[in-house]
Structure formats: structure tokens, C-alpha cells
Amino acid sequence: MRTVLITGVGGSGRTTVAAATALATARSGRRTLLLSTDRAGALDEVFHPAGPAPAAEPTAETAPAPWSPPTELAPRLWVARIATPEYFRSELASVQERARGILDYLGASAVAAEEATELPGADAFALMATLRAVHQAADRAAAARAAGGPPRGWDVLVVDLPPAPEAIRLLGLPEQLGRYLRRLLPAERQASRALHPMLAQLAGVPVPAQRLYETFGRWQEDLAAVRQIIESDAVTVRLVAEPGPLAARALRAARAGLALHGCRVDAVIANRLLPVGSADPWLAAASGQQQAALKELREACGHATDAPEPAAETTGGGPAGIPVPDISVPDISVPGIPVREVPHAGRDPRGLADLGPLADAVGPVDARPDRPAAEPWTVEDRLADEGLLVWRLPLAGAERDDLSLVRRGDELVVTVGEFRRVLPLPSALRRCTVAGAGLHEGALRVRFAPDPRLWPRDH
């Protein structure tokens, strides 16, 4: 299922751009679902200036929680909201039911649904569950259509995400949580479940019940399914920014964070552009400043042409930290991301009539195959010439001062600004020591030298 995730700089008009993108895609002839994480009613204001739309009744193609029943607001365009409170209460009840034995032993009383208040972070879990549920519904609808059934479900999903920093951490959450679950409940511990009843009788205390292990297993399956969705070629991110003094820097940081997690950016929306050539001095000055910021934003998207000479790579370093040289080279090795300019409407859009011109400027979502994306990290064999293996990590937008690398056993901990990811080393690199790293043309190259104690003698 083609999926576009809309995020960007806070206050740049992400929700409006998401609505315009969904409308343009629906007008192109594809059944489109716009999914929002916003609770402030921003979509209601965009689509219904006179008030919120009446709630739709659930249908066979829409599940209950974790999202509200979609409402059709225009031909081939549906809008739904992630139902975080309902999802949280449902999951809490499920976990309590599966852990009832332990709770009874401890004398703990369960939390009733009517007194349950969602915890911080529940939005992220609800969004992950919704992504999987919507894709499952789309797959079922596609299978039904292939069997001659009526047109149901959706062809395209547009998701209105929170601002970029929060969205990037959210997109990395399935992998991070999966790693934590594997550490807390490794496979060898799960394999001993058959001994639990006997151990409980000998020790006189309860041990995790079978249903609790099943809960962990279900969580792991759900996280793996969400990761598979995010890592598909059919899923891309669209960044929204209003050109200004800090927009380019925020955009670079967002690109670097998304690249760290292997997410693909298909376009940048320069929103709320003022008209140029105005006779009004105030408007002309504001437009001139915005155009200068727009030029810088384009350079941040890889459209720069002049590049300084690259500095030499730094060697050395150890397990505590790997130095990275200071190389300030534009991302000319990465194809420039399209920058789409959206003019300022003069007021906040209200209704489909106002959204129409914005939809024309943003354009519909393109078609992409729903298949696993190619592995972005590649290993270059330089053993014959330099005696090294080079691990290339594309990090468009990253800057040297924001980078940190730490080798921990068979993993490489990569930190870019406020974002961090733990990458398992390819098997060949696990038998090597780190020789240095360099940042050049939007890619981090980590050099590994074979460890004589672990490397085969014929190499």
C-alpha cells in the first residue's frame, strides 16, 4: 500500500499540506485515506469550517480501535483519526488479563477501563498499531477486489505525523522496542517455558504464565510487521517547512535523522511562500528574506553545485569512540530532493474550495512498488588494495559536529544530533577492528581492518 508520512518543522502547516496531498491524490483517481494524529481538531477546521463532520458508521473494511471509523469527505477521500484513548484501554485490559495470575499472587487489583488514563507515549503505540491495521485492511480489500468483489479499502495512505523530531523517534521505535524485548526475553528463556509449572510448584511462587509469553510474542510480531511496513519501498516521508532563518538547519537535522533510520524522503514542501515583486516595502522585504531562506533550503535538499575540497579521513579511535573528520561537503552524491513551492493563501484554508489550489501546488502521491527496500548500508571490499573493509552509511544532512560513533561488541552505536540507532555489524566486520571514519558527500564511511586473531589465514 502506497504510504506517505507527512512531517516537518513545527508550525509549518503540516496538517494542511497532508490534507492537500490527500485531496490531490484522491482527485487523481485513487482511493485515499488521510490519517491524523492531531487531537486539536485541525483537520475539522480544514475540511469543515462550519463544524466537525458527522461520525461514520463502522463498515466491514474498517476495524474498531485503534482508529476511528473513516468518513468520506470528497470522492475517493476518507479521513480518520487515531483513537489513542480507546487503544490504550483495550491494550491495558488485555495485558491485565494475561498477567492475572501474577497480579493475584501479588495482591494487586486490576485497573478498571473507566478509570484508565492513557500514559505518555501511548500515541506512538497507537500509531504503530493503526499503521498495521490499515495495511491489513487494505490487503484484505485488495484480495476481495481481485476475486471480483466491489471496490473497497484504499490505494494510498497519507499520515499526518507530529513535528520531525518526534516523528523520527516514532519511526525508530519498532526496531528499538524489538531490541529491548529480545534482551528482556531472549529465545533461550522462552524455550524453557515447559519447565515453568514444575518450577512454580517447587518454589511456591508463580512464574510468568503461558499467556504472558504469548503477549510478548504478539508484541514482537506486531513490531516486526510495522518495521516491514516502514522499510517498504512504497513508504516515503514528505517534509514540510516554511522558509525562514532556522528552516534549513531544521531540515538538515530531519534529513539526517530519517536517513539514520533508513527512511526515504520523496519531497520537501516549501510552504506559505509570499509573492515576490510587491510594491509594498514591508511585503517586499519579507518576501526577499523568505527567498534567501528558500535558496538555503534548496541547498539543504542537495541542490548545491559548489563544493569545497574534501578533507582527509581520520584514522584511529577505539571502542569508546571513533573520531570523524570535519568535512563540510554538500550532499551532491545524493540526488536532490524535489522542492515544491506552495504559495501563501492569505488566510488559513477552510473547506475543499480553499484546499483545491494547495492540492494543485502539492501534487498527488506518485506510484511506487510495495516491496522491501534495498539495504542502504553497503560494505566495500578494499582488502586487496588497502587491507580494509569500508562500511558506507548514507546520512544525508549529517554534520561532523553532530556525529558520534561507538563500537559495542558486534554493534555500532551511531548518534546523529538527538537521534541514535544501534546497528548490528555485518558478519565480516565483526571480525575486524575499527580503523577510522570519514563523512563525505552525504555518507559516513567507517573503515575496518581485519583482526589477525579472528580473520582466516588465507586472507
Buried (B, 14 or more C-beta within 10 A) or exposed (E): BBBBBBBBBEEBBBBBBBBBBBBBBBBBEBBBBBBBBBEEEBBBBBBBEEEEBEEBEEEEBBBEBBBBBBBEBBEBBBBBBBBBBBBBBBBBBEBBEBBBBBBEEEEEEBEEEEEBEBEEEBBBBBBBBBBBBBBBBBEBBBEBEEEEEEEBBBBBBBBBBBBBBBBBBBBBBBBBBBBEBEEEBEEEEEEEBEEBEEEBEEEEEBBBBEEBBEBBEEBBEBBEBBBBBBBBBBBBBBBBBBBBEEBBBBBBBBBBBBBBBBBBBBBBBBBBBBEEEBEEEEBBEEBEBBBEBBBBBBBBBBBBEEEEEBBEBBBEBEEEEBBBBEBEBBBBBBEBBBBBBBBBBEEEBBBBEBBBBBBBBBBBBEEBEBEEBEEBBEBEEEBEEEEBBBBBBBBBBBBBEBBBBBBEEEBBBBBBBEBBBEBEBBEBBBBBBBBBBBBBBBBBBBBBBBEEEEBEEEE
